[in-house]
Amino acid sequence: SRLVLEQMLAGVSTRRLRRTREPVGEQVTATERSVSKSAVSRAFVSKPGENLAALMSRGLADVRLAVLMIDGIDLKGPTNVVALGISTDGVKTPLGLWEGSSENAAVATALLSDLVARGLDVEQGVLCVLDGSKALRKAVRDVLGIHTPVQRCVRHKERNVRDHLPERDRELVQRKLRAAWALSSHVEAIDRLRALAEELARSHPGAAASLREGLEETVTVTRLGISGALKRTLESTNPCESMIECVRRSSRNVKHWQSGDMALRWT
């Protein structure tokens, strides 16, 4: 089952897996059934199920968390809320996922509550990096407390603002946003962003409202004194999205999968 999983995630189809095996002799080949299309499919489905159970039940008391990133992944309908942890040693660890009909507060709250129940220690202080969803923000506040620092993903914020703008204005506004977020002073950055919102309000009120929503939380890492490469890493959910993209890429050629199975390539 382990070999089947590895080969299918590498792009080998159920029909062709037999061709990748080592020779075992004509007599065995004539009677073997373990590499038939249906047998391979069953083995592939069962192995991720085992990985999912292990991922969702393992204890987290030994994880010393510095950053918690949460993002949603849409899988042809169902939405999984995904949690990625970055330890105090800089090690990225997939923590869990929770499936729901949408990226809503109930799903996110269930995920965070499950992480705490499995022993995740958040009392020492954890920076939460979110994609900007109000549901995720509410879940963090309800489960982890109102004093938990939250960094809104600047890439999501940038896309949200751009979506309210005509094509001709998008590049200019994007440059102004990135220039503000690149500043070393969070006070100056906030002033620059608010000035941009005032400017946009005159001609594009939708873009201005999008920018103002959670504006101060887009510069949390700057307020905490984080700079350089670490700032670029923590000011967006890109590390979490990168992990999700690895799952998508590994699973692109797999036809028989269920939503939970895809995420289990993390293990």
C-alpha positions in Angstrom: 0.0 0.0 0.0 2.8 2.4 0.8 4.5 1.8 -2.6 1.1 2.2 -4.4 0.5 5.5 -2.6 4.0 6.8 -3.5 3.8 5.8 -7.2 0.3 7.2 -7.7 1.2 10.5 -6.1 4.2 10.5 -8.5 1.7 10.4 -11.4 1.5 6.6 -12.2 -2.1 5.7 -13.0 -3.9 2.6 -11.8 -3.8 1.1 -15.3 0.0 1.5 -15.6 1.2 0.6 -12.2 1.7 -3.0 -13.2 4.3 -1.9 -15.7 6.4 -0.2 -13.0 6.9 -3.3 -10.9 10.0 -5.5 -10.7 9.8 -8.8 -12.7 8.5 -11.7 -10.5 8.4 -14.5 -13.0 5.8 -15.5 -15.6 4.1 -18.0 -13.3 3.4 -15.4 -10.6 2.5 -12.8 -13.2 -0.1 -15.1 -14.7 -2.0 -15.4 -11.4 -1.3 -12.1 -9.5 -4.2 -9.9 -8.6 -2.5 -7.3 -6.3 -1.6 -4.9 -9.1 -4.9 -5.0 -10.9 -6.6 -1.6 -11.5 -9.3 -2.2 -8.9 -6.8 -3.6 -6.3 -4.5 -0.6 -6.7 -7.4 1.8 -6.4 -8.5 0.1 -3.1 -5.0 0.2 -1.8 -4.6 3.8 -2.6 -7.9 4.8 -0.9 -7.1 2.8 2.3 -3.6 4.2 2.8 -4.5 7.9 2.9 -7.3 6.9 5.3 -4.7 5.6 7.7 -2.6 8.7 7.3 -5.6 10.9 7.9 -6.5 9.1 11.1 -2.9 9.4 12.3 -2.7 13.1 11.4 -6.0 14.0 13.1 -5.3 12.0 16.3 -1.6 12.6 17.1 -0.8 14.5 20.2 0.5 18.0 19.9 1.8 18.6 23.4 5.4 18.4 22.2 4.9 21.1 19.5 6.3 24.5 20.7 4.3 26.8 18.4 5.4 30.3 17.3 3.1 30.8 14.4 -0.3 29.3 13.4 -1.4 29.7 9.8 -4.9 29.0 8.8 -6.3 28.9 5.3 -9.2 27.3 3.3 -8.9 24.9 0.4 -11.9 24.3 -1.9 -12.1 20.8 -3.3 -14.8 20.8 -6.0 -17.4 21.8 -3.5 -16.4 20.8 0.1 -14.1 23.3 1.8 -11.3 22.2 4.2 -9.9 24.6 6.7 -6.2 23.9 7.0 -3.8 24.6 9.9 -0.1 24.8 9.5 2.2 25.4 12.5 5.7 26.9 12.6 7.6 25.9 15.7 10.0 28.1 17.7 12.8 26.2 15.8 11.3 27.3 12.4 10.0 23.8 11.5 6.7 23.8 9.6 4.3 21.1 10.7 0.8 20.3 9.3 -1.5 20.3 12.3 -4.9 19.3 10.9 -7.8 20.0 8.6 -11.5 20.2 9.1 -14.1 19.6 6.3 -17.3 21.7 5.9 -19.6 23.1 3.3 -17.8 26.5 3.5 -15.1 28.3 5.3 -17.4 29.3 8.1 -16.8 30.1 11.8 -18.2 26.8 13.0 -15.7 24.8 11.0 -12.8 27.0 12.0 -13.8 26.9 15.6 -14.0 23.1 15.5 -10.5 22.9 14.0 -8.9 25.2 16.6 -10.8 23.5 19.5 -9.6 20.1 18.3 -5.9 21.3 18.2 -6.2 22.6 21.8 -7.8 19.4 22.9 -4.9 17.4 21.4 -2.5 19.3 23.6 -1.4 22.2 21.5 0.0 24.9 23.9 -1.0 28.4 22.9 -0.5 30.0 26.2 3.1 31.0 25.5 1.9 33.3 22.8 1.2 32.5 19.1 1.0 34.7 16.1 -2.0 33.7 13.9 -1.7 34.4 10.2 -5.1 34.3 8.5 -6.3 34.7 4.9 -8.7 37.5 5.9 -11.9 35.5 6.4 -14.1 37.0 9.1 -15.1 33.5 10.1 -11.5 32.5 10.8 -11.0 35.8 12.7 -14.0 35.1 14.9 -12.8 31.5 15.5 -9.4 32.7 16.7 -10.9 35.3 19.0 -13.4 32.7 20.5 -10.9 29.8 21.0 -7.5 31.5 21.5 -8.6 34.7 23.1 -9.0 38.4 22.1 -5.3 39.2 22.9 -3.9 36.7 20.3 -2.0 38.7 17.7 -3.4 38.3 14.2 -1.6 39.0 10.9 -4.0 39.4 7.9 -2.5 38.0 4.8 -1.4 40.9 2.7 -1.6 39.0 -0.6 -5.3 38.2 0.1 -5.9 41.8 1.1 -4.2 43.0 -2.1 -6.3 40.7 -4.3 -9.5 41.8 -2.5 -8.8 45.5 -3.1 -7.8 44.9 -6.7 -11.0 43.1 -7.4 -12.9 46.3 -6.7 -10.8 48.4 -9.1 -10.9 48.8 -12.9 -8.0 47.3 -14.7 -6.3 50.6 -15.4 -5.9 51.4 -11.7 -4.9 48.0 -10.3 -1.1 48.2 -10.9 -0.8 51.7 -9.3 -2.8 50.8 -6.2 -0.9 47.5 -5.9 2.4 49.4 -5.9 1.1 51.8 -3.2 0.0 48.9 -1.0 3.3 47.1 -1.2 5.2 50.3 -0.5 3.2 50.8 2.6 3.6 47.2 3.8 7.4 47.4 3.2 7.8 50.2 5.7 9.7 49.5 8.9 7.3 51.6 11.1 3.9 50.2 11.5 2.5 53.6 12.5 3.7 55.1 9.2 2.4 52.1 7.3 -1.0 52.5 8.8 -1.0 56.2 8.0 0.0 55.5 4.4 -2.8 52.8 4.1 -5.4 55.1 5.6 -4.4 57.8 3.2 -4.8 55.4 0.3 -8.2 54.4 1.5 -9.3 58.0 1.6 -8.0 58.5 -1.9 -9.9 55.4 -3.1 -13.1 56.4 -1.3 -13.7 59.2 -3.8 -13.8 57.1 -6.9 -13.9 53.4 -5.7 -15.7 53.1 -2.4 -15.8 49.3 -2.6 -12.0 49.2 -2.8 -11.7 51.7 0.1 -14.0 49.6 2.3 -12.1 46.4 1.5 -8.8 48.1 2.4 -10.2 49.5 5.7 -11.5 46.2 6.9 -8.9 44.7 9.2 -6.3 47.3 8.0 -4.3 47.4 11.2 -3.9 43.7 11.2 -2.1 43.7 7.9 0.9 45.3 9.6 1.0 43.1 12.8 4.4 41.6 12.0 5.8 45.1 11.5 4.4 46.1 14.9 6.0 43.1 16.5 9.4 44.2 15.1 9.8 41.4 12.6 11.8 42.4 9.5 13.6 41.0 6.5 13.0 37.5 5.1 11.0 36.5 8.2 8.6 39.4 7.7 8.0 38.4 4.1 7.3 34.8 5.2 4.9 35.7 8.0 2.9 38.5 6.4 1.0 36.2 4.2 -0.4 32.6 4.2 1.9 31.7 1.3 3.6 28.9 3.3 0.3 27.3 3.9 -0.8 27.8 0.3 2.5 26.3 -0.9 1.8 23.2 1.2 -1.7 23.0 -0.4 -0.3 23.4 -3.9 2.1 20.5 -3.2 -1.0 18.4 -2.5 -2.8 19.5 -5.6 0.3 18.9 -7.8 0.8 15.4 -6.3 -2.8 14.5 -6.7 -3.5 16.0 -10.1 -3.3 12.7 -11.9 -5.1 10.6 -9.4 -8.7 10.0 -10.4 -10.1 8.1 -7.4 -9.7 10.4 -4.4 -11.9 11.9 -1.8 -11.4 15.4 -0.4 -9.7 14.3 2.8 -7.3 12.0 1.0 -5.6 14.7 -0.9 -4.5 16.6 2.2 -2.8 13.5 3.6 0.2 13.8 1.4 1.4 16.1 4.2 2.2 13.0 6.3 
